[in-house]
Amino acid sequence: MATESLRVGRAWDDNFHDWTDDLQLGRKGKKPAASGGKPSNWTGKKVRTSQPGDYPGRGSKEDIRARLAGIARRSRQVMVKITPGKNHSMKVVRKHLQYIGQDGEGQVFDQDGREYKGKDQVNDLAWMWEHVGPQMPAESDKRLAFNIMFSMPEGTDERAVFASVKATAEAEFAGHQWVMGQHFDEPQVHCHVAVKAENMEGVRLNPRKADLNRWRERFAHELRQRGVEAEATKRAQRLHQQLIKKPWAVTRLEERGEATNPQPSEINVKRVEKWKNSEKQAASSYDRIIDALHRSSDAADRILAKELADSLVGEKVRKTLNQDNRSKQDLERT
């Protein structure tokens, strides 16, 4: 069905979208979870949760093609994470703003593009956060701000990363007071962003996994717009096996050759089975996508099909499907 429509030039039909949706390339994200719902100390109204939309063109033919090409070429994966620090006091928030400004040695930029240099100017910024807009009390039972880091591997264009983080923050944190600064103390090219949790309209930031994934996707999109090959796909989408991270204390004991106690837990059979099923589904979707692109009348689609087939993903697709077929044959014999 989809392959026939590709032959006659209608390369982006519903079936093709179903396959890319299975890989979560273009699928509309879930709405953010509702926040606590306490009245705002600024507006007096019940606090709502911000719900920004997807980046422009997400799920379009051009967007899906760019993302599939990034997967085939193993483009660098963006990293976005909320860094430690619960920010339940103004003292902690002020300290982190100074950290972003590298204790007076760096530059901090706010949502309006204003620049702050030196400890005194950053302290003035902190005073504005505390007294302008929703109040930030000395102590609170709620998180007053969020600390977020955007990062790319070593060698990435530093200016492109800064511009992409700025564009991402402008879209995702619109209406909030936020600041950002770029640090150069590590090989990875990265920026730190601090966002005031509640904005001027009583809308509260309440990030969940779906929000972090959207931030990653928008960040990668902004980088691609600036000529940097970047992707924001999950391990399952790339058919990469999930790494099992050991606790830090266990790793240190093993390095010293000491026994770990307690012993590592047994394999979670249900989790392994769930991963295998996800892997099979992804492999099947890739197989159909490659076949559909290969049959397209568009030369660009056929080139992309060959890139995907020859890539590490294509290799894993063949391996996964062959193993699945052998398992089915073994079941038929029994």
C-alpha positions as CSV (number, residue, x, y, z in Angstrom):
1,M,0.0,0.0,0.0
2,A,2.6,2.5,1.1
3,T,5.2,1.2,-1.4
4,E,2.7,1.7,-4.3
5,S,1.9,5.3,-3.2
6,L,5.7,5.9,-3.1
7,R,6.0,4.7,-6.7
8,V,3.4,7.1,-8.0
9,G,5.0,10.1,-6.1
10,R,2.8,10.3,-2.9
11,A,5.7,9.5,-0.6
12,W,4.2,10.5,2.7
13,D,1.0,8.5,3.2
14,D,-0.7,7.4,6.4
15,N,1.0,4.0,6.5
16,F,4.4,5.6,6.3
17,H,3.5,7.9,9.1
18,D,2.4,4.9,11.2
19,W,5.8,3.3,10.8
20,T,7.7,6.5,11.8
21,D,5.2,7.0,14.7
22,D,6.1,3.5,16.0
23,L,9.7,4.8,16.2
24,Q,8.4,8.0,17.8
25,L,9.7,10.1,15.0
26,G,7.0,12.7,14.5
27,R,4.4,11.4,16.9
28,K,2.7,14.1,19.0
29,G,4.0,14.2,22.5
30,K,1.9,13.7,25.6
31,K,0.5,16.7,27.4
32,P,2.5,17.6,30.6
33,A,1.2,16.3,33.9
34,A,-0.8,18.7,36.0
35,S,1.0,20.6,38.7
36,G,0.0,20.8,42.4
37,G,-2.7,23.4,41.7
38,K,-2.0,25.8,44.6
39,P,-3.0,29.4,44.2
40,S,-0.2,31.6,42.8
41,N,1.2,34.2,45.2
42,W,1.5,36.5,42.2
43,T,-1.9,36.2,40.3
44,G,-4.0,34.7,43.1
45,K,-5.3,32.1,40.6
46,K,-4.8,28.4,40.6
47,V,-1.4,27.5,39.2
48,R,-1.5,25.9,35.7
49,T,1.1,23.8,33.9
50,S,2.8,25.2,30.8
51,Q,2.1,23.3,27.6
52,P,4.4,24.4,24.8
53,G,3.9,22.8,21.3
54,D,6.3,20.9,19.1
55,Y,8.9,22.6,17.1
56,P,7.8,23.9,13.6
57,G,7.6,21.3,11.0
58,R,7.9,18.3,13.4
59,G,6.6,15.2,11.7
60,S,6.8,16.7,8.2
61,K,8.5,14.8,5.3
62,E,11.6,17.0,5.5
63,D,11.8,16.6,9.3
64,I,11.4,12.8,9.2
65,R,13.9,12.5,6.3
66,A,16.4,14.6,8.3
67,R,16.0,12.4,11.4
68,L,16.2,9.2,9.5
69,A,19.4,10.5,7.8
70,G,20.8,11.4,11.3
71,I,20.1,7.9,12.5
72,A,21.7,6.3,9.5
73,R,24.8,8.5,9.9
74,R,24.9,8.1,13.6
75,S,24.7,11.8,14.2
76,R,25.8,13.0,17.6
77,Q,23.1,12.7,20.3
78,V,22.2,15.8,22.2
79,M,22.1,15.7,26.0
80,V,19.6,17.6,28.1
81,K,19.2,17.0,31.8
82,I,17.9,18.6,35.0
83,T,20.9,19.0,37.2
84,P,20.9,18.2,41.0
85,G,19.7,20.9,43.3
86,K,16.1,21.1,44.5
87,N,16.1,24.9,44.8
88,H,13.7,25.2,47.8
89,S,15.4,28.3,49.1
90,M,16.4,31.7,47.6
91,K,19.9,31.2,48.9
92,V,20.4,28.0,46.8
93,V,18.9,29.8,43.7
94,R,21.2,32.7,44.2
95,K,24.2,30.4,44.5
96,H,23.3,28.6,41.3
97,L,22.9,31.9,39.4
98,Q,26.5,32.8,40.6
99,Y,27.6,29.3,39.3
100,I,26.2,30.0,35.9
101,G,28.1,33.3,35.9
102,Q,31.2,31.4,36.9
103,D,31.5,33.4,40.2
104,G,32.0,36.6,38.4
105,E,34.3,35.3,35.6
106,G,31.7,34.6,33.0
107,Q,28.6,36.1,31.4
108,V,24.9,35.5,32.1
109,F,22.1,36.4,29.7
110,D,18.4,36.6,30.6
111,Q,15.3,36.0,28.6
112,D,15.3,39.5,27.2
113,G,19.0,39.3,26.1
114,R,20.3,41.5,28.9
115,E,23.9,40.6,29.9
116,Y,25.2,40.4,33.5
117,K,28.9,40.4,34.4
118,G,30.5,40.1,37.8
119,K,29.1,39.0,41.1
120,D,27.4,42.3,41.9
121,Q,25.3,42.3,38.6
122,V,24.4,38.6,39.1
123,N,23.2,39.4,42.7
124,D,21.1,42.2,41.2
125,L,19.6,39.6,38.9
126,A,18.9,37.3,41.8
127,W,17.2,40.3,43.7
128,M,14.9,40.8,40.6
129,W,14.0,37.1,40.6
130,E,13.1,37.3,44.3
131,H,11.0,40.4,44.1
132,V,9.7,40.9,40.5
133,G,6.9,38.5,39.5
134,P,5.9,35.5,41.6
135,Q,7.5,35.7,45.0
136,M,10.6,33.6,45.8
137,P,10.6,33.2,49.6
138,A,13.6,32.5,51.7
139,E,12.3,28.9,52.2
140,S,9.6,27.0,50.3
141,D,8.1,23.6,50.2
142,K,8.0,23.9,46.3
143,R,10.9,24.1,43.9
144,L,11.5,27.7,43.1
145,A,13.6,27.2,40.0
146,F,14.9,24.5,37.7
147,N,18.6,24.0,36.7
148,I,19.0,22.5,33.2
149,M,22.1,21.6,31.2
150,F,22.2,21.4,27.4
151,S,25.3,19.6,26.0
152,M,26.9,18.3,22.8
153,P,30.1,16.2,22.4
154,E,33.5,17.8,22.1
155,G,34.2,19.5,18.8
156,T,30.7,20.8,18.2
157,D,30.4,24.5,17.0
158,E,30.2,26.5,20.3
159,R,28.3,29.4,18.7
160,A,25.8,27.0,17.2
161,V,25.2,25.3,20.6
162,F,24.7,28.7,22.3
163,A,22.3,29.9,19.7
164,S,20.4,26.6,19.7
165,V,20.0,26.6,23.5
166,K,18.8,30.2,23.4
167,A,16.2,29.4,20.7
168,T,15.1,26.3,22.7
169,A,14.7,28.3,25.9
170,E,12.8,31.1,24.2
171,A,10.3,28.5,22.9
172,E,10.0,26.1,25.9
173,F,10.2,28.7,28.7
174,A,8.2,31.5,27.1
175,G,6.7,33.7,29.8
176,H,9.2,32.5,32.4
177,Q,12.1,34.4,33.8
178,W,15.2,32.4,32.8
179,V,18.9,32.9,32.4
180,M,21.7,31.0,30.5
181,G,25.5,30.9,30.4
182,Q,28.0,28.9,28.4
183,H,30.8,27.2,30.2
184,F,34.2,26.0,28.8
185,D,35.5,24.0,31.7
186,E,34.9,20.6,30.2
187,P,35.5,19.0,26.7
188,Q,31.8,18.8,26.1
189,V,30.2,22.0,24.7
190,H,27.5,22.9,27.1
191,C,25.3,25.7,28.5
192,H,23.5,26.0,31.8
193,V,20.0,27.4,32.0
194,A,18.1,28.3,35.2
195,V,14.3,28.8,34.9
196,K,12.0,30.4,37.5
197,A,9.4,27.7,38.2
198,E,6.3,30.0,38.0
199,N,5.9,32.6,35.3
200,M,4.1,36.0,35.3
201,E,0.7,34.4,34.4
202,G,0.7,31.9,37.2
203,V,1.8,29.0,34.9
204,R,4.2,26.6,36.6
205,L,7.0,24.5,34.9
206,N,6.4,20.9,35.8
207,P,8.9,18.8,33.7
208,R,8.4,15.1,33.2
209,K,10.1,12.6,30.9
210,A,7.9,13.6,27.9
211,D,9.0,17.3,28.5
212,L,12.7,16.4,28.6
213,N,12.3,14.4,25.4
214,R,10.6,17.4,23.7
215,W,13.4,19.7,24.9
216,R,16.0,17.3,23.4
217,E,14.1,17.1,20.1
218,R,13.8,20.9,19.8
219,F,17.5,21.4,20.8
220,A,18.5,18.9,18.1
221,H,16.2,20.5,15.6
222,E,17.7,24.0,16.3
223,L,21.2,22.6,15.8
224,R,20.3,21.0,12.5
225,Q,18.9,24.4,11.4
226,R,22.4,25.8,12.1
227,G,24.2,23.1,10.0
228,V,25.1,20.8,12.9
229,E,24.3,17.1,12.6
230,A,22.4,16.3,15.8
231,E,19.8,13.8,16.9
232,A,17.6,13.1,19.9
233,T,16.5,9.5,19.7
234,K,16.1,6.9,22.4
235,R,18.2,3.8,22.6
236,A,15.2,1.7,21.5
237,Q,14.8,3.9,18.4
238,R,18.4,3.3,17.4
239,L,18.3,-0.4,18.3
240,H,21.0,0.1,20.9
241,Q,20.9,-2.2,23.9
242,Q,20.2,-0.4,27.2
243,L,23.2,0.1,29.4
244,I,22.9,-1.1,33.0
245,K,24.4,1.5,35.3
246,K,25.8,0.3,38.6
247,P,25.6,2.4,41.7
248,W,28.7,4.5,42.2
249,A,29.7,2.8,45.5
250,V,29.5,-0.7,43.8
251,T,31.8,0.5,41.0
252,R,34.4,1.8,43.4
253,L,34.4,-1.5,45.4
254,E,34.9,-3.5,42.2
255,E,37.8,-1.2,41.1
256,R,39.5,-2.0,44.4
257,G,38.8,-5.7,44.0
258,E,36.6,-5.9,47.0
259,A,33.4,-7.9,47.3
260,T,30.1,-6.1,46.8
261,N,27.3,-6.6,49.2
262,P,24.5,-7.2,48.5
263,Q,25.1,-9.3,45.4
264,P,23.7,-7.9,42.1
265,S,20.0,-8.6,41.7
266,E,18.7,-11.2,39.3
267,I,17.8,-10.4,35.8
268,N,14.4,-8.8,35.5
269,V,12.8,-11.2,33.0
270,K,9.7,-9.0,32.3
271,R,12.0,-6.0,31.5
272,V,14.2,-8.1,29.2
273,E,11.1,-9.4,27.4
274,K,9.7,-5.9,27.0
275,W,12.9,-4.7,25.6
276,K,13.0,-7.6,23.1
277,N,9.5,-6.8,21.9
278,S,10.3,-3.1,21.5
279,E,13.4,-4.1,19.5
280,K,11.4,-6.4,17.2
281,Q,8.7,-3.7,16.6
282,A,11.4,-1.1,15.8
283,A,13.2,-3.5,13.5
284,S,10.0,-4.2,11.7
285,S,9.2,-0.5,11.3
286,Y,12.7,0.2,9.9
287,D,12.4,-2.7,7.5
288,R,9.2,-1.3,6.1
289,I,10.5,2.2,5.9
290,I,13.7,1.1,4.1
291,D,11.6,-0.9,1.6
292,A,9.2,2.0,1.0
293,L,12.0,4.5,0.5
294,H,13.8,2.0,-1.8
295,R,10.7,1.8,-4.1
296,S,10.2,5.6,-4.2
297,S,10.3,7.5,-7.4
298,D,12.3,10.2,-5.6
299,A,16.0,9.7,-5.9
300,A,16.6,11.3,-2.5
301,D,14.4,8.7,-0.9
302,R,16.3,5.8,-2.6
303,I,19.6,7.3,-1.4
304,L,18.3,7.5,2.1
305,A,17.1,3.9,1.9
306,K,20.6,2.7,0.9
307,E,22.1,4.8,3.8
308,L,19.8,3.2,6.3
309,A,20.3,-0.3,4.9
310,D,24.1,0.0,5.0
311,S,24.2,1.6,8.4
312,L,24.6,0.0,11.8
313,V,20.8,0.3,12.2
314,G,20.2,-1.6,9.0
315,E,22.6,-4.3,10.1
316,K,20.8,-4.7,13.5
317,V,17.4,-4.8,11.7
318,R,18.5,-7.8,9.6
319,K,20.0,-9.5,12.6
320,T,16.9,-8.9,14.8
321,L,14.5,-10.1,12.1
322,N,16.6,-13.2,11.2
323,Q,16.6,-14.2,14.9
324,D,12.9,-13.6,15.1
325,N,12.3,-15.8,12.1
326,R,14.5,-18.6,13.4
327,S,12.6,-18.5,16.7
328,K,9.3,-18.8,14.9
329,Q,10.7,-21.8,12.9
330,D,11.8,-23.5,16.1
331,L,8.4,-23.1,17.6
332,E,6.7,-24.6,14.5
333,R,8.9,-27.7,14.7
334,T,7.9,-28.3,18.4
